[in-house]
């Protein structure tokens, strides 16, 4: 039998069909503990969970976790793929929750052998993935909050936005907190600036007189808001940025602890120019793909570092791969771009691709694919990456190629 689960925020629709496509059972499932528990029990009445695969249009969430915990094979169906096959159940492409639950089950019955079954990610990898994704979300929020502060200063206090290079730095936030309005910095001379910087333990090499010159050289604001209002706006935004920075620091400390305990972090830690956070991102995002990839080519495709070929008749095109794990690709490409500054091998691959006319982003993806093969080999063999061994293998292959050519 096959199960289709059309999920929703408040109510789900569930359908069970047999191998002939006949409906055995169907019911709505409220998104409550009682509803989910009753649904799992009702599914169990139709047979062992391991023999009741469930098709659903998502890959994560509470329902997925509960189904996996209960022992059901979960088969995620991409919404676009499911929408494309709707005409097989009628040209009108009718859509309703109970009907979609049946169609998902029927799609699993006929095409399940072509779909990938979702497997639970290793616990350590899952936790690391959650931490790095939470950090990334907080970094995005910090960037947005900093942009909001920049816009606020540009309108009401332009000088404060140009004194220091980074507006979200400790010294820049301290300056905005201490001098939130033009009037509060009206009598700020180089000597007074020097004393204030010393109290803040400022380590920059810019002369205080130059900082004051930047402050005075900015356009004078013409804001109609009062001093108290501007002060409240600026200091509130500073508090938001500081809170986000504290949250990011806390998450990075937890990431470092989780990374040290991960079973295969040591395998790729010697990779060139890979930092703590980037290493955690690679393991957290590439790790789940590694756990079910059968070869390096499949891994490269799921990580989004190989293009898609479309050929039909005389038409042949190689295009960018959009259907992929974007977070995995971003983590891998970000590190691959850094690696070329420390690895001659990586630099050669990148420069060769550029010499062939590839754009920077394309050349970095080519390099990322080459690195991914090495990461896959380290994971498959349980061997730590060693730059010296890598270089020795390359030299040996070069000698064999030269001998064959001779």
C-alpha positions as CSV (number, residue, x, y, z in Angstrom):
1,X,0.0,0.0,0.0
2,X,1.0,3.6,-0.5
3,X,0.3,6.8,1.5
4,X,-0.2,10.3,0.2
5,X,0.1,13.2,2.7
6,X,-1.0,16.7,1.6
7,X,0.3,18.8,4.4
8,X,-1.0,22.2,5.6
9,X,-0.5,24.6,8.5
10,X,-3.7,23.7,10.3
11,X,-5.0,20.5,8.7
12,X,-3.5,17.7,6.6
13,X,-5.2,15.3,4.2
14,X,-4.1,11.6,4.2
15,X,-5.0,8.9,1.8
16,X,-4.0,5.2,1.6
17,X,-4.3,3.2,-1.6
18,X,-3.5,-0.3,-2.6
19,X,-1.2,-1.5,-5.5
20,X,-4.1,-1.3,-7.9
21,X,-4.7,2.4,-7.1
22,X,-7.9,1.8,-5.2
23,X,-8.5,4.0,-2.1
24,X,-8.3,2.0,1.1
25,X,-8.7,4.8,3.5
26,X,-8.6,8.6,3.6
27,X,-9.2,11.2,6.4
28,X,-8.3,14.7,7.5
29,X,-5.6,15.1,10.1
30,X,-5.7,18.2,12.4
31,X,-2.3,19.7,13.1
32,X,-2.4,18.9,16.8
33,X,-0.7,16.3,18.9
34,X,-3.9,14.2,19.2
35,X,-4.5,14.5,15.4
36,X,-1.0,13.4,14.4
37,X,-0.9,10.6,17.0
38,X,-4.2,9.3,15.8
39,X,-3.1,9.4,12.2
40,X,0.1,7.5,12.9
41,X,-2.0,4.9,14.8
42,X,-4.5,4.7,11.9
43,X,-1.6,4.2,9.4
44,X,-0.2,1.4,11.6
45,X,-3.5,-0.4,11.4
46,X,-2.9,-0.8,7.7
47,X,0.4,-2.6,8.2
48,X,4.0,-2.2,9.5
49,X,5.3,1.4,9.1
50,X,8.4,0.2,7.2
51,X,6.1,-1.2,4.5
52,X,3.9,2.0,4.2
53,X,5.9,4.6,2.2
54,X,4.6,8.2,2.4
55,X,4.7,10.7,-0.4
56,X,4.7,14.4,0.7
57,X,5.6,17.7,-0.9
58,X,8.3,18.8,1.6
59,X,11.7,17.5,2.9
60,X,11.6,18.9,6.4
61,X,9.4,19.9,9.3
62,X,7.5,18.4,12.2
63,X,5.5,16.0,10.1
64,X,8.6,14.6,8.4
65,X,10.3,14.1,11.7
66,X,7.3,12.3,13.1
67,X,6.9,10.0,10.1
68,X,10.6,9.1,10.1
69,X,10.5,8.5,13.9
70,X,7.5,6.2,13.4
71,X,9.5,4.2,10.8
72,X,7.8,5.2,7.6
73,X,9.9,5.5,4.4
74,X,9.3,9.2,3.4
75,X,9.4,10.1,-0.3
76,X,9.6,13.8,-0.9
77,X,8.0,15.0,-4.1
78,X,9.0,18.4,-5.5
79,X,5.9,20.6,-6.0
80,X,6.9,21.5,-9.5
81,X,7.2,17.9,-10.5
82,X,3.9,17.0,-8.9
83,X,2.2,19.9,-10.6
84,X,3.6,18.8,-14.0
85,X,1.9,15.4,-13.7
86,X,-1.5,16.6,-12.7
87,X,-3.0,16.1,-16.2
88,X,-2.8,12.4,-15.8
89,X,-5.7,12.6,-13.4
90,X,-7.7,15.0,-15.5
91,X,-7.3,17.8,-18.0
92,X,-8.9,20.3,-15.7
93,X,-6.0,20.0,-13.2
94,X,-8.4,20.1,-10.3
95,X,-6.9,20.7,-6.9
96,X,-8.2,20.0,-3.4
97,X,-6.5,18.6,-0.3
98,X,-8.2,15.1,-0.2
99,X,-7.7,14.8,-4.0
100,X,-4.0,15.8,-3.7
101,X,-3.4,13.2,-1.0
102,X,-4.8,10.5,-3.3
103,X,-2.7,11.8,-6.3
104,X,0.5,11.8,-4.2
105,X,-0.2,8.2,-3.2
106,X,-0.9,7.2,-6.8
107,X,2.2,9.1,-8.0
108,X,4.2,7.1,-5.5
109,X,2.6,3.9,-6.7
110,X,3.5,4.4,-10.3
111,X,6.8,6.4,-10.1
112,X,8.1,5.6,-6.7
113,X,11.0,3.7,-8.1
114,X,12.3,6.9,-9.7
115,X,12.0,9.0,-6.5
116,X,14.5,9.3,-3.7
117,X,13.6,8.0,-0.3
118,X,14.4,10.5,2.5
119,X,16.9,9.1,5.0
120,X,17.4,10.5,8.5
121,X,20.6,12.6,8.7
122,X,23.3,11.6,11.1
123,X,22.6,13.3,14.5
124,X,25.9,15.2,14.7
125,X,25.5,16.5,11.1
126,X,21.9,17.5,11.7
127,X,22.8,19.6,14.8
128,X,25.8,21.2,13.0
129,X,23.5,22.0,10.1
130,X,20.9,23.7,12.4
131,X,23.6,25.8,14.0
132,X,25.2,27.1,10.8
133,X,21.8,27.8,9.3
134,X,20.8,29.7,12.4
135,X,24.0,31.7,12.3
136,X,23.5,32.5,8.6
137,X,20.0,33.8,9.4
138,X,21.3,36.0,12.1
139,X,24.1,37.3,9.9
140,X,21.4,38.2,7.3
141,X,19.4,40.0,10.0
142,X,22.6,41.9,11.1
143,X,23.3,43.1,7.6
144,X,19.7,44.2,7.3
145,X,19.8,46.0,10.6
146,X,23.1,47.7,9.7
147,X,21.6,48.9,6.4
148,X,18.7,50.3,8.3
149,X,21.1,52.2,10.6
150,X,23.0,53.5,7.6
151,X,19.8,54.8,6.1
152,X,18.8,56.4,9.4
153,X,22.1,58.1,9.7
154,X,22.2,59.2,6.1
155,X,18.9,61.1,6.7
156,X,19.5,62.5,10.1
157,X,23.2,62.3,11.0
158,X,25.4,61.7,7.9
159,X,28.7,62.4,9.8
160,X,28.3,59.4,12.1
161,X,28.0,57.0,9.1
162,X,31.3,57.9,7.6
163,X,33.7,58.2,10.5
164,X,34.6,54.6,10.7
165,X,35.0,52.0,7.9
166,X,32.4,49.5,9.2
167,X,29.2,50.7,10.7
168,X,28.6,47.5,12.6
169,X,32.0,47.5,14.2
170,X,32.4,47.9,18.0
171,X,33.9,51.4,17.7
172,X,31.3,52.7,15.2
173,X,28.4,51.4,17.4
174,X,30.0,52.9,20.5
175,X,30.3,56.3,18.6
176,X,26.6,56.2,17.5
177,X,25.6,55.4,21.1
178,X,27.6,58.2,22.6
179,X,27.0,60.8,19.9
180,X,23.6,59.9,18.5
181,X,22.9,63.4,17.1
182,X,24.8,66.2,15.3
183,X,24.3,68.4,18.4
184,X,25.9,65.8,20.7
185,X,29.1,65.9,18.6
186,X,29.1,69.6,18.0
187,X,32.2,70.3,20.2
188,X,34.0,67.1,19.3
189,X,37.6,68.3,18.6
190,X,40.6,66.0,17.7
191,X,41.9,66.1,21.3
192,X,38.5,65.1,22.7
193,X,38.2,62.4,20.0
194,X,41.6,61.0,21.0
195,X,40.6,60.8,24.6
196,X,37.3,59.1,23.8
197,X,39.1,56.6,21.5
198,X,41.6,55.8,24.2
199,X,38.7,55.0,26.6
200,X,37.2,52.7,24.0
201,X,40.6,50.9,23.5
202,X,40.4,51.8,19.8
203,X,43.2,49.9,17.9
204,X,42.8,51.6,14.6
205,X,45.6,53.5,13.0
206,X,43.6,56.5,11.7
207,X,44.6,59.7,13.3
208,X,41.8,61.3,15.4
209,X,42.2,64.5,13.5
210,X,41.4,62.6,10.2
211,X,38.3,61.0,11.9
212,X,37.1,64.5,12.9
213,X,37.7,65.7,9.4
214,X,35.5,63.0,8.0
215,X,32.8,63.9,10.5
216,X,32.9,67.6,9.6
217,X,33.2,66.9,5.9
218,X,29.9,65.0,5.7
219,X,26.8,66.9,4.5
220,X,24.9,68.8,7.2
221,X,21.5,67.2,7.9
222,X,18.2,69.1,7.5
223,X,16.0,66.7,9.5
224,X,12.9,68.1,11.1
225,X,12.9,65.5,13.9
226,X,13.8,66.5,17.4
227,X,17.0,65.6,19.2
228,X,15.2,63.2,21.5
229,X,13.5,61.3,18.7
230,X,16.7,61.0,16.7
231,X,18.5,59.8,19.8
232,X,15.9,57.1,20.4
233,X,15.9,55.9,16.8
234,X,19.7,55.6,16.6
235,X,20.3,54.0,20.0
236,X,17.5,51.5,19.4
237,X,19.0,50.4,16.1
238,X,22.4,50.2,17.8
239,X,21.0,47.9,20.5
240,X,19.5,45.7,17.8
241,X,22.8,45.3,16.0
242,X,24.6,44.6,19.2
243,X,22.1,41.9,20.2
244,X,22.5,40.3,16.8
245,X,26.3,40.3,17.1
246,X,26.1,38.7,20.5
247,X,23.8,36.0,19.2
248,X,26.2,35.3,16.3
249,X,29.1,35.1,18.7
250,X,27.2,32.6,20.9
251,X,26.3,30.5,17.9
252,X,29.9,30.5,16.6
253,X,31.1,29.2,20.0
254,X,28.5,26.4,19.8
255,X,29.5,25.7,16.2
256,X,33.1,25.3,17.2
257,X,32.2,22.9,20.0
258,X,29.9,20.8,17.7
259,X,32.6,20.8,15.0
260,X,35.3,19.5,17.4
261,X,33.0,16.5,18.3
262,X,32.0,15.7,14.7
263,X,33.3,12.3,13.6
264,X,34.6,13.3,10.2
265,X,35.6,17.0,10.7
266,X,39.2,15.9,11.0
267,X,39.1,14.4,7.5
268,X,38.8,17.7,5.7
269,X,40.1,20.1,8.3
270,X,43.5,20.3,6.5
271,X,41.9,21.8,3.4
272,X,43.5,25.1,2.5
273,X,41.9,28.3,3.7
274,X,38.9,26.7,5.4
275,X,37.9,28.3,8.6
276,X,35.8,27.1,11.5
277,X,32.5,28.4,10.3
278,X,33.1,27.5,6.6
279,X,34.2,24.0,7.6
280,X,31.0,23.6,9.7
281,X,28.9,24.9,6.7
282,X,30.5,22.4,4.4
283,X,29.9,19.5,6.8
284,X,26.4,20.6,7.7
285,X,25.3,21.1,4.1
286,X,27.4,18.6,2.2
287,X,27.2,16.0,4.9
288,X,23.6,14.9,4.3
289,X,24.3,14.7,0.6
290,X,27.4,12.6,1.2
291,X,25.4,10.2,3.4
292,X,23.3,8.9,0.5
293,X,25.4,9.8,-2.6
294,X,26.5,6.7,-4.5
295,X,29.4,8.4,-6.4
296,X,31.1,11.8,-6.7
297,X,29.2,12.7,-9.8
298,X,25.8,12.4,-8.0
299,X,27.2,14.4,-5.1
300,X,28.4,17.2,-7.5
301,X,25.0,17.3,-9.1
302,X,23.1,17.5,-5.8
303,X,25.5,20.2,-4.6
304,X,24.9,22.3,-7.7
305,X,28.4,22.6,-9.0
306,X,27.8,20.9,-12.4
307,X,25.6,22.3,-15.2
308,X,22.6,20.7,-16.8
309,X,22.7,19.5,-20.4
310,X,19.6,19.9,-22.6
311,X,19.8,18.2,-26.0
312,X,17.0,17.7,-28.5
313,X,17.5,17.2,-32.2
314,X,19.9,19.9,-33.4
315,X,19.6,21.8,-30.2
316,X,22.2,21.4,-27.5
317,X,22.6,23.6,-24.5
318,X,24.5,23.4,-21.2
319,X,22.8,25.6,-18.7
320,X,23.1,26.6,-15.0
321,X,21.6,24.2,-12.5
322,X,18.9,25.8,-10.5
323,X,17.2,22.7,-8.9
324,X,19.8,22.0,-6.2
325,X,20.7,22.5,-2.6
326,X,21.5,26.2,-2.7
327,X,23.0,26.3,0.8
328,X,25.4,23.5,0.0
329,X,26.5,25.2,-3.2
330,X,27.0,28.5,-1.5
331,X,29.1,27.0,1.3
332,X,31.2,25.0,-1.1
333,X,31.7,27.8,-3.6
334,X,32.6,30.3,-0.9
335,X,35.4,28.1,0.4
336,X,36.6,27.0,-3.1
337,X,37.1,30.7,-4.0
338,X,39.3,31.2,-1.0
339,X,41.3,28.0,-1.6
340,X,42.8,29.2,-4.8
341,X,44.8,31.8,-2.8
342,X,46.6,29.1,-0.8
343,X,46.7,26.0,-3.1
344,X,48.7,26.1,-6.4
345,X,46.6,23.2,-7.7
346,X,43.4,25.1,-7.1
347,X,44.9,28.2,-8.5
348,X,45.8,26.4,-11.7
349,X,42.3,24.9,-12.2
350,X,40.8,28.4,-11.7
351,X,43.2,30.2,-14.0
352,X,42.8,27.5,-16.7
353,X,39.1,27.9,-16.6
354,X,39.4,31.7,-16.8
355,X,41.8,31.3,-19.7
356,X,39.1,29.3,-21.5
357,X,36.8,32.2,-21.3
358,X,34.8,31.2,-18.2
359,X,33.4,33.9,-16.0
360,X,34.6,34.1,-12.4
361,X,31.5,32.4,-10.9
362,X,31.7,29.6,-13.5
363,X,35.4,29.0,-12.9
364,X,34.9,28.8,-9.1
365,X,32.2,26.2,-9.6
366,X,34.6,24.2,-11.8
367,X,37.1,24.4,-8.9
368,X,34.4,23.5,-6.4
369,X,33.6,20.3,-8.4
370,X,37.2,19.3,-8.4
371,X,37.5,19.8,-4.6
372,X,34.2,17.9,-4.1
373,X,35.7,14.8,-5.6
374,X,38.6,15.0,-3.1
375,X,36.1,15.5,-0.2
376,X,34.1,12.5,-1.4
377,X,37.2,10.4,-1.6
378,X,38.3,11.4,2.0
379,X,34.8,10.6,3.3
380,X,34.6,7.3,1.4
381,X,38.0,6.0,2.4
382,X,38.0,7.6,5.9
383,X,41.3,9.3,5.0
384,X,42.4,12.8,6.1
385,X,43.2,15.2,3.3
386,X,47.0,15.6,3.0
387,X,48.3,18.3,0.6
388,X,51.6,16.4,0.3
389,X,49.9,13.1,-0.7
390,X,47.6,15.1,-3.1
391,X,50.7,16.6,-4.8
392,X,52.4,13.2,-5.0
393,X,49.4,11.7,-6.7
394,X,49.3,14.5,-9.2
395,X,53.0,14.2,-10.0
396,X,52.6,10.4,-10.4
397,X,49.7,10.9,-12.8
398,X,51.6,13.5,-14.8
399,X,54.6,11.1,-15.2
400,X,52.3,8.3,-16.3
401,X,50.6,10.5,-18.9
402,X,53.9,11.7,-20.2
403,X,55.2,8.1,-20.5
404,X,52.1,7.0,-22.4
405,X,52.4,10.0,-24.8
406,X,56.0,9.1,-25.5
